[in-house]
């Protein structure tokens, strides 16, 4: 007796082969989203367009789920870790060298500021280990919206109960700990936009998507920072946000208008900064243009910084032998610690620091390129962009290329909570390196 299946008409034969890839994709979509859509007599062109959208949605779902699967962890990036440790130790040495005169004046102890920075550095190393090993960075994604909302609430609290320092209200004190919520807001914006760009990757070419993400992430934060005021942090956050959006898929035809607008604002500030109706900004602009005329007021700090850099020459006067840190240069252990580096270690010491930061950023970009998902890639891009911008702005301030902004130098400037947060960020980058698609080689 002949096989009935072989005798059956061709149109009734069962399929013995695997379905095509696009058919499997459609079936998986049906399972995820509750079955197929009702049959409609639509145009063939509309059906083709919908199939393209379905495949893109499936790819997004696949990439998002990929990070939650079982992972064969790689060794962490030893080069990146080594650079972080070198910068941290170098920074601690320079904080002690730049702060002991001010520490004796304020507390009667040469090591007060150094010991406080060391304590926060140890806490920060603990945070770095925590974010590098036990915590999977991808699981932090679901908290990114809450993180941003929390930082906005803290910035609002600064305006209500914050402490005024140097004509600005930027600090809040909880118990015995005083910190700047703006430091947390920098990280919150990075996490939020990394999630925004990953979840909407197929719509990033449309101008409404990146602009909406920018306004949600930066808008409330920018308003609150302007009221403190803390414009240098506002500029840093906005610039970092644009970098993340561009890396996340923002089209060139929309990215470059952002850049052009930013450049035009800088040009307007250079020529008309004294017309800005904000007292401390116009005073700093005048001192920037002609510091000698304001040598006893707002130009004093700039002149002392330039004097320190000029005294150092190429190899400096020797570690610990700075004269400007003897209560001549205000904030010598904070925003102007690079000036003390230039005086004690000379241009050579400054170049060494810049090379170390350049290597750190290069290694971070290498980790980003091998990240196993888009969220990790954008996190590393945002963190490295923030570090790079901070270094450039601080260098411009101490050399009087831009007005005084209050921008600290990462790992070097005195500030416990800022240092702890920076080390925690490095832990996130190391976590991403451990989950790379392939081991990262030197």
C-alpha positions in Angstrom: 0.0 0.0 0.0 1.4 3.3 -1.1 2.1 6.0 1.5 -1.0 8.1 1.7 1.1 11.2 2.4 3.1 10.7 -0.8 -0.1 10.3 -2.8 -1.8 13.4 -1.3 -2.0 16.5 -3.5 1.0 18.8 -3.3 -1.0 21.5 -1.7 -1.9 19.3 1.3 1.6 17.9 2.1 3.0 18.7 5.5 6.2 20.8 5.7 9.2 18.7 6.7 11.7 21.6 6.8 12.3 24.3 9.3 10.4 27.5 8.7 12.2 30.5 7.2 13.9 32.9 9.6 11.3 35.7 9.0 8.5 33.2 9.8 10.2 32.2 13.1 10.5 35.8 14.0 6.9 36.4 13.3 5.9 33.4 15.4 8.0 34.6 18.3 6.3 38.0 18.0 2.9 36.4 18.1 3.8 34.5 21.3 5.2 37.6 23.0 2.4 40.0 22.1 -0.7 37.8 22.4 -1.2 36.2 19.0 -1.4 37.5 15.4 -3.3 40.7 14.5 -6.7 40.4 12.9 -6.6 39.9 9.1 -7.1 43.1 7.2 -7.2 43.8 3.6 -4.3 46.2 3.6 -2.1 47.3 0.8 0.9 45.1 0.0 3.2 48.1 0.6 1.8 48.5 4.1 2.3 44.8 4.9 5.9 45.0 3.7 6.5 48.0 5.9 5.0 46.3 8.9 7.2 43.2 8.4 10.3 45.5 8.5 9.0 47.1 11.8 8.3 43.6 13.3 11.9 42.4 12.5 13.3 45.6 14.1 11.2 45.2 17.2 12.2 41.5 17.5 15.9 42.6 17.2 15.4 45.1 20.0 13.8 42.4 22.2 16.5 40.0 21.4 19.3 42.5 22.3 17.6 43.5 25.5 17.1 40.0 26.6 20.6 39.0 25.7 22.1 40.8 28.6 19.9 38.9 31.1 21.0 35.4 30.0 23.6 33.3 31.7 27.0 35.0 31.3 30.5 33.5 31.1 32.3 36.4 32.8 35.7 37.5 31.4 38.5 38.8 33.6 38.1 42.5 34.3 40.1 44.9 32.2 43.4 45.1 34.1 44.7 48.0 32.1 41.7 50.2 32.9 41.9 49.2 36.6 45.6 49.9 36.7 45.1 53.4 35.3 42.3 54.1 37.8 44.6 53.1 40.7 47.5 55.2 39.4 45.3 58.3 39.0 43.8 57.7 42.5 47.2 57.4 44.2 48.6 60.3 42.3 45.6 62.4 43.3 45.9 61.5 47.0 49.6 62.6 47.0 48.8 65.9 45.4 45.8 66.6 47.7 48.2 66.1 50.7 50.9 68.3 49.1 48.4 71.0 48.1 46.4 71.1 51.3 48.6 70.8 54.3 49.2 74.6 54.7 45.4 75.3 54.5 44.8 72.3 56.7 47.1 73.7 59.4 45.3 77.1 59.1 41.8 75.7 59.4 42.2 72.7 61.7 45.7 72.9 63.2 46.7 69.6 61.6 48.6 69.2 58.3 46.8 66.0 57.4 43.1 66.8 58.0 42.1 67.2 54.4 44.3 64.3 53.3 42.9 61.9 55.8 39.3 62.9 54.9 40.1 62.4 51.3 41.7 59.0 52.0 38.7 57.9 54.0 36.4 58.7 51.1 38.9 57.0 48.7 38.6 53.8 50.6 34.8 54.0 50.6 35.0 54.7 46.9 37.2 51.6 46.3 34.6 49.6 48.1 31.9 51.0 45.9 34.0 50.3 42.8 34.4 46.6 43.9 30.6 46.4 44.6 29.7 47.7 41.1 32.4 45.7 39.4 31.5 42.3 40.8 28.3 41.5 42.7 26.0 43.9 40.9 25.1 43.2 37.2 25.1 46.6 35.6 22.2 45.7 33.3 20.0 45.1 36.3 20.5 48.8 37.2 18.7 49.7 34.0 15.2 49.4 35.5 16.1 51.9 38.3 17.4 54.6 35.9 14.1 56.5 35.9 13.8 56.4 39.6 17.4 57.5 39.9 16.8 60.6 37.8 13.7 61.5 39.8 15.6 61.1 43.1 18.4 63.4 42.0 15.8 66.1 40.9 14.2 65.8 44.4 17.7 66.3 46.0 18.4 69.3 43.8 15.1 70.8 44.8 16.0 70.1 48.5 19.2 72.1 47.9 17.2 75.2 47.1 15.1 74.8 50.2 17.6 73.7 52.9 21.0 73.9 51.1 24.1 75.6 52.5 25.6 78.7 50.8 29.3 78.5 49.9 31.0 81.2 47.7 27.8 83.0 46.7 26.1 79.7 45.6 23.8 77.2 47.2 25.0 73.8 46.0 25.5 71.8 49.2 23.2 69.7 51.3 24.0 68.1 54.6 22.5 64.8 55.8 23.8 63.9 59.3 27.5 64.6 59.3 27.9 64.2 55.5 27.9 67.3 53.2 27.7 66.6 49.5 26.6 68.1 46.2 23.5 66.4 44.6 24.7 67.8 41.3 27.4 65.0 41.3 24.7 62.4 41.5 22.7 64.2 38.8 25.6 63.8 36.3 25.4 60.0 36.7 21.6 59.9 36.7 21.4 61.6 33.3 23.9 59.1 31.9 21.9 56.1 33.1 18.5 57.6 31.9 19.7 58.5 28.4 21.5 55.1 28.0 18.2 53.4 28.7 16.3 55.9 26.5 18.5 55.3 23.5 18.5 51.5 23.9 14.7 51.2 24.2 14.1 53.5 21.2 17.0 52.6 18.9 14.8 52.3 15.8 13.4 55.9 16.3 16.6 57.8 17.1 16.8 59.1 13.6 13.6 61.0 14.1 14.4 64.4 15.8 11.5 64.1 18.2 12.9 61.1 20.0 16.4 62.5 20.9 15.0 65.9 21.7 12.3 64.5 24.0 14.9 62.4 25.8 17.2 65.4 26.2 14.4 67.6 27.6 13.2 64.9 30.0 16.7 64.1 31.3 18.3 67.6 31.2 15.4 70.0 31.4 14.4 69.8 35.1 18.0 69.3 36.2 19.1 72.3 34.2 16.5 74.6 35.7 17.4 73.6 39.3 21.1 74.0 38.6 20.5 77.4 37.1 18.7 78.5 40.3 21.6 77.4 42.6 23.5 78.6 40.4 25.8 76.0 39.1 26.2 76.7 35.4 29.4 74.7 34.9 27.7 71.5 36.0 24.7 72.4 33.8 27.0 72.8 30.7 28.8 69.5 31.5 25.5 67.6 31.8 24.1 69.1 28.6 27.3 68.3 26.7 27.5 64.8 28.0 23.8 64.2 27.1 24.4 65.3 23.5 27.4 62.9 23.2 25.2 60.0 24.5 22.4 60.8 22.1 24.8 61.0 19.2 26.4 57.6 20.1 22.8 56.2 20.6 21.9 56.8 17.0 21.0 60.5 16.6 21.3 61.5 13.0 24.1 63.7 11.8 21.7 66.2 10.3 20.2 66.7 13.8 23.5 66.4 15.8 25.4 69.1 14.1 22.7 71.8 14.7 23.1 71.0 18.4 26.8 71.6 18.1 26.4 74.8 16.1 23.9 76.2 18.7 26.4 75.4 21.5 29.3 77.0 19.6 27.2 80.1 19.0 26.3 80.4 22.7 30.0 80.2 23.6 30.8 82.9 21.0 28.0 85.2 22.4 29.3 84.6 25.9 32.9 85.5 24.9 31.9 88.8 23.4 28.9 89.8 25.6 29.4 87.9 28.9 29.4 91.1 30.9 25.8 91.8 29.8 24.5 88.6 31.4 22.1 89.8 34.3 23.6 87.4 36.8 26.1 89.1 39.1 28.7 86.5 39.7 28.9 85.5 36.0 29.4 89.0 34.8 32.1 89.6 37.5 33.9 86.4 36.5 33.7 87.4 32.9 35.3 90.8 33.6 38.0 89.1 35.7 38.7 86.6 32.9 39.1 89.3 30.2 41.4 91.4 32.3 42.5 89.8 35.6 45.0 92.5 36.4 42.3 95.0 36.8 40.6 92.9 39.4 43.7 91.6 41.1 42.3 92.2 44.6 38.9 90.7 44.0 37.6 88.2 41.4 40.9 88.2 39.4 43.1 87.3 42.3 42.6 83.5 42.1 43.4 83.5 38.3 46.6 85.5 38.8 47.8 83.2 41.5 47.1 80.2 39.4 49.0 81.6 36.4 51.9 82.5 38.7 52.1 79.0 40.0 52.1 77.5 36.5 54.7 80.0 35.4 57.0 79.3 38.4 57.1 75.6 37.8 58.8 75.7 34.4 59.2 72.3 32.8 60.2 70.1 35.7 58.8 72.2 38.6 60.3 73.3 42.0 59.9 69.9 43.5 57.1 67.9 45.2 56.0 69.8 48.4 57.9 73.0 47.6 55.1 75.1 46.2 54.9 78.7 47.4 51.4 79.5 46.1 49.8 76.8 48.3 51.0 78.8 51.4 47.6 80.5 51.6 48.2 82.5 48.4 46.2 80.4 46.0 42.6 79.9 47.2 41.2 76.4 46.6 44.7 75.1 46.0 43.7 71.6 47.0 40.3 71.7 45.2 39.6 73.3 41.8 43.2 74.6 41.4 45.1 71.5 42.4 46.4 71.2 38.8 48.1 74.6 39.3 50.0 73.2 42.3 51.0 70.2 40.1 52.3 72.6 37.5 54.3 74.5 40.1 55.8 71.5 41.9 56.2 69.0 39.0 56.2 71.5 36.2 54.8 71.1 32.7 56.1 67.6 32.7 53.9 66.6 35.6 50.8 68.2 34.0 51.5 66.3 30.7 51.8 63.1 32.6 48.4 63.6 34.2 46.9 64.5 30.8 48.4 61.4 29.2 47.1 59.2 32.0 43.6 60.6 31.5 43.9 60.1 27.7 44.9 56.4 28.2 41.9 56.0 30.6 39.5 57.4 28.1 41.0 55.4 25.3 40.7 52.2 27.3 37.1 53.1 28.2 36.3 53.5 24.5 37.8 50.1 23.9 35.6 48.6 26.5 32.5 50.4 25.1 33.2 48.9 21.6 33.1 45.4 23.0 30.1 45.9 25.3 27.6 43.0 25.0 24.6 45.3 24.7 23.7 48.9 23.7 22.9 49.9 27.3 26.5 49.0 28.4 28.0 50.7 25.4 26.2 54.0 26.1 27.0 53.9 29.8 30.7 53.7 29.1 30.5 56.4 26.4 28.6 58.7 28.8 31.0 58.1 31.8 34.1 58.6 29.6 32.7 61.7 28.0 32.0 63.2 31.4 35.5 62.5 32.6 37.1 64.0 29.4 34.9 67.1 29.6 35.7 67.7 33.2 39.5 67.4 32.6 39.3 69.8 29.6 37.2 72.4 31.5 39.4 72.3 34.6 42.6 72.7 32.4 41.0 75.6 30.7 40.1 77.3 34.0 43.5 77.0 35.6 45.2 78.4 32.4 42.5 81.2 32.2 41.3 80.0 28.8 37.8 80.2 30.2 36.3 82.0 33.2 36.4 80.4 36.6 33.7 77.7 36.7 34.2 75.7 39.9 34.9 72.5 37.8 36.9 69.9 39.8 39.6 67.7 38.3 38.6 64.0 38.6 40.5 61.9 41.1 42.7 64.9 42.1 40.5 67.7 43.5 39.5 67.5 47.1 35.9 66.3 47.6 34.9 63.1 49.2 31.5 62.4 47.7 32.7 63.3 44.2 35.6 60.9 44.5 33.4 58.1 45.8 31.0 58.6 42.9 33.8 58.6 40.3 35.2 55.4 41.7 31.7 53.8 41.6 31.5 54.8 37.9 34.8 53.1 37.3 33.3 50.0 38.9 30.4 50.1 36.4 32.9 50.3 33.5 34.8 47.3 34.9 31.6 45.4 35.2 30.8 46.0 31.6 34.4 44.9 30.7 33.8 41.6 32.5 30.7 40.9 30.4 32.3 41.9 27.1 31.4 39.9 24.0 35.0 38.7 23.8 38.0 39.1 26.1 39.5 42.6 25.9 43.2 42.4 25.0 45.9 45.1 25.5 
